[in-house]
Amino acid sequence: MQRLRLRLAVAAWLSVLLVSICLVDSMAQSRDERALARIESPPLGLPPVTIPDENHPTANKIALGRKLFFDRRLSRNGTMSCGMCHVPEQGFSNNELATPIGVSGRSLRRNAPTLLNAAYLSSMFHDGRDTSLETQVIGPLVSPKEMANPSIGYVIAKIVSLPDYEGLFEASFGGAPTIDRLGQAIASWERSLVSGGSPFDRWRYGRRDDALTLAQKRGLELFVGEAGCASCHLVGDDYALFTDHSFHDTGVGYQADLARQQRGGTILVQIAPGVATEIDRTAAMSVGEPREADLGRYEVTLNPQDRWRFKTPSLRNIALTGPYMHDGSLDSLEAVVRFYNQGGVLHDGLDPLLRPLGLKDDEVRALVTFLRALTASNIDELTEDARSAPIGN
């Protein structure tokens, strides 16, 4: 009798376990299908997503790409994942540091751009050095300061050796892991991070007059009018990506290069999120690598006219993705608006679109208020999606 009870208890436990596993599998499948649906039918305010002929998205590809993106084992020493610089809860950027920290504590020289709406980018990175989501992943994987793998072949061999990847590439692509398939999987998940339906979208494209406050409407008037923001951050009749996909010299890079070449005096060093202190420049330089020059788009084109030009970012979800500029040197939206209000940093290469605006304090505040109305309605959904990634063994 006791054995019968034990068998019945074990059978009941196994039934519950089986049901739980089925529920988890069903939830994961539903989540991947929702991600696929976002690509196929983007939220209000966004255009259709352009899909490469060679990489049509599927639920399996999206699930695999998410897993790869958050897998620390894909770095040389097993400590860094792509998701450690593009943090879901921080607008898929990095709010804590002006520039992220890579493998073994190595400082990077540029701010981590958001991945939200990466599906619409015509070029990647602040200097536009890559033009495809499928190939942009290679750079960080082999960068000595980021994930530090000695070669891309090393990464593929590591994936092949990991038992929890067994069969996943075959289910997604019909074949074993390759660099092409790695890039296609991650790109498929990144394309699903389409993010719209903001108060601005509901007002302009949903025709809901009450979606924006009076202050936000005043900020929009300034944005497309006197402040001239829409000259680079474009707003269309049917959708808005808030970028011209081009490159401009605002003076931030020029100013940073002047500071890099200075000798003596003190520099501001960030020692913790939100905490910085003045340190003697010579003392700081004695314990760190020399600060690298950053010439922006010039490093790609070698055209002298491209010195200190950087890509125009989209302003969607901009309230979530500070600090700002390519080097994270401005810590608030108000600081950014005031920077442009003064006309950037005057020098020979300054973009001719920039000029002192003469905005009053209340107009600066109105612009900031409008920029906050560009935060999408599905941010929580995208964060939950990202955090569903399985933790590697």
N, C-alpha and C positions, 0 to 999 in steps of 0.2 A: 504493500500500500504506500509506504514511504517512497519507494522507487518510482511509483506511478506519479505521485505528487511532484517529485523532483523533475521527472520528464515533462509533466504538464507545465511546470514553472519555467523550465528551460525553453520549451516550445513557445510559451507566451512571450518570454523575453526576446526570442529570436524573431517572433512576429512583429513585436514593437520595433525592434531594430531594423527589420526589413522595411517596415512602413516609413520609419524615420529617414532611411537612406533614400527611399523613393521620393519622399517629400523634398529632401535636400536637392536631389537630382532634378526634380520638377521645377523647383524654385530657380536653380541655376540656369536651366534651359529657358525658363520664362524671362529671366534677366537678360540673357544673351539675345533672345528674340526681341526684347524691347530695345536693346542697343542697336540691333540691326534695323529696327523700325525707325529709330531716330535718323539713321543715315538715309533711309528711303523716303522719309517724310519729316524734314527738319522743322523745328519750332517756328512760331510766328516771327517774322522779321528777317529770316535767313533764306538765301537762295537754295536751289537744289545742289546737292553735293556732287562734284565731278568724280567719277570713278574710273581708275585706269582699266583699260581693256584686259590687262593681264592679272588683275587682282580684284575681282568682284567679291564683296564681303559676304561672309556666311557666319552663322552663329558659332560654328566650331572655330573659325579663324579668330573671331573676336575674343572668345574664351581663352584661346592659346596666347593671343597677343597680350591680354591683360595679365596672365600668369607670368609671361616673360618680362613684362615691364616692371613688375614688383619683385622679381627674384634676385636677391643679393648674391646668389652663387654665380651670377654671370659677370661679376667683377673679379679681378685677379686674385684678391685675397678673401673673397666671399663676404665683404662687408657693405658693398654699395649696390643699390638698385637704381634704375631710372627714376623710380618714385620717391627717392630720397631728396632729389632736387626739385621735382615737380610734385609737390605735396597736395593731395586732393583737398584737404581741409584748408589749404592756403591758396585757393584759386588755381590749383595745379601749377603753382609757382613756388616761391620761397619767401615768406614774409619776414623771416627772422634775421636774415643776413643780406647785406647789400649785394654780395656775390657769394654763391654757395661754397661749401667745403667738399672737395672730392676725396678720392681714396687716400688713406693714411694722413688725413688732415691737410691736404694740399689745397691752397686757396686758388679759386678760379678768378678770372679777371672780369667776367661779365655776369650780369643779373640773369637769373633763371626765368626765361619767358614762359607765359602760361601755355598750356596745351589746349585750353578751351577754344573751340572753333579752329583747331589746326587743320581741319579738313579743307578750309578755304585759303590756306596760305599758298602763294605762288613761289615763295622761297622760304627757307628755314634758317634759323640763327640770326643774330642781330646784324650780321654782315651779308646775309643772303647767300652763303657759300654752297648751300645745297638746294635743289629745286624739286625734291621728291620726298614725301613721307616714307616711302619704301627704302630709300638709301640713307636718310639722315641719321638713322640709328647707329651706323657704322662708326662715325666719328667719336661719339662719347664712349663707345665700347673699347676703343683702342687708344684713346687719349691718355697719355701718361698721368695727367692730373685728375682725370675723371674716373673711369673704371679700370684703366691701366692694363688691359689684356695685351699680351705681346703680339697677337695677330688675331684676325677674325676666324681663322681656321681653329685656333685654340678655343675660342668660344663655342664653335660648333662641336668640337670634340668633347667639350665638357657637357654640353646638352645631351649628346649621344650617350654619355656615361651615366646620366642621372635616370634612375628607374622610373620616377614619376612623370617623365616625358615620353615613356614608351607608348608608342601608338598614336600620340597626339598629332604629330606632324602628318602621319599617314592618314589619319581621319580628316584632317583639314586640307591636305594638298595631294594626297595619294602617293606620297613618297617620304623619304627620310629627311632629317633636318639639313638645310643648306642655308647659306647666307641670304639668298634671295627669299626663301620661305620665312626665315626669321624676320627680315624687314617687312614682308607682306603681312605677317601676322600682327606685328606691333602696329603697323600702319592701319590695319583694319580696326583694331580697338581704338586707336587715337581718332580715327574718323568718326567714331560713334560719340565723341565728346562735343557734339553740337549743342549750343547753349543760347537760347533766345527766349522770346516771350517776356521780355522785361517791361516795366511800366512804360518806357518809351515806345516799345513795339506795340503795346496794347493801345497807346494813344495814336500813333501814326498809322500803323498798318491794321489795327483792329478797330480804328475809328471810335475809340472810347474817350471822350473828352475829359472824363473824370479820372483817367489813369495817371495824369500828371498834375502836380500841384501848381499853383500860380508861380511859386518861386522856381520850380523846375521848367515851366514854360518860359519864364524870363531868361533862365540860363540857356535854353535852347535857342532863343532869339539871338543872344550874344554869340553862341556857338557857330551858328550859320551866318551871322551878320558881322557886327563890329569886331569881334575877337578873331574872326577868320579861321577858326579851328577846322571847319569843314573843307577848307582848301586841301588839306592832307588827309583828314579823317572823314571820308566821303559818306554822304547820306543819299541813298537813291529813292526813287519813287516807289519801288516794289520791295526793296530790302536795303539793309545797311550793314556793311562790314566795318565801317569806321576806319578804313585805311585805304591809301592809294597804292599800296604794295611797292612803294618806291623808297628812295634813300635820301636823307636830308642831313645837312650839317647845321645843328642848332647851337653849336659852340660848346656843348658839354664835353665832347672829346678833346677839343682844342684846349679847354681850360684844364682838364685832367692831365694833359700832356705837359702843360706848363708847370703844374704842381709836381709832376714826376721828376722834372729836371731840376727842381730847386735843391739847394744845399743848405744845411743848417736849419735852425728854427725847430719847430715842433710840428707833429702831424697828429691827426685824430685817428685813434685806433679803436675799433669795435672789439670789446672783450667779452660781450655776451649780448643776446638779443635785447636791443633797446638800451644798451649800456656802452658808452664810449668814453675814452679819456685821452688827454693830451700827453704825448710821449716825445721825448727828444728824438729828432729825426735820425741822427747818427746812431743813437742807441738802438732804435727800432730796426734800422737797416743792418746792424751788426748781427742780428739774430734771425734774419729772414732773407729770402731771395730778393734781388733787386726788382723793383716794380717794372712790369713789362709795358712797353708802349702799346697803344691800341689805336690803330689808324683806320679802323672800321672797314668800309667797303673797299678801300684801297688795297687791303690785304688779299682781296679776291681778284680785283681787276688790274692792279698795278697802274691804274690811271691816276696821276697826281690830282686830278679834279675830284676824285672820290675820297680824298683824305678826310677823316672824321665824319664821313657820312654813315648814318645808321638807318636801319629799316624803320619805317613808320609802323608802330604797333597798332593793332585794333584796340579800340577803347571799350569794347564790350567787356563787362565784368571788371572794369578797371578799379573799382573800389575794393576789390578782393585781392589784387595782385601787386600791391606795393612791396618794397620800395620801387621807385620809378627811375626811368632812363636806362640806357644800356648798361650802366655801371652801378645802378641802384643808389645813386648819389643824392636823390631827393626822396625824402621819407614820407611825404604826404601829398594828397591831391592839391591842397592849397599851395604847397611849395611849388608844385609843377605849374599851376596857373600863374603864380606870381613870377616864376622864371620867364614864362612866355610874355607876361605883361610888360616885363622890362625889355623885351625884344631879344632874348637869348644872350649870348656872349659875343660882343662885337669883335670881328676879326675879318681878314680878307676873304675867307671862304664861307662866311655866314650865308645861309640860304636867303635869297632875296625875298622870300615870303615872310620872313620874320622882321618885325618892327616893333618899337614900343607902342603899346596899345592904349595906355592912359586909362585903364579900367579903375573904377573906384572900388573901395573895399566891399561894398554891398554887391557890386557886380561880380567881383571875384568869388564871393560866397555863392551867388546865384549859379555861376558856372560849375562850381564844385557840387552843388545840390543836383544840378542836371546830370553830371557825370555819375552820380550815385544812382540815378534812375536807369542806368544801363546794365544793372545787375539782373541776370536771368532768373526765370521762375523755376528752373529745373536743377539748380545747383545741388540741392540735397540729394536728388536722384542720382546725379553723376558721381557725387562723393560716395554714396552707398554702393554704386556699381563698382567703383574702383576698389573699395575696401572689401569687396567680396572675393578678391584674388586669393587663391590658395597659397598658404605659406609653404615654401619648398622644404623638403626633408633634409 
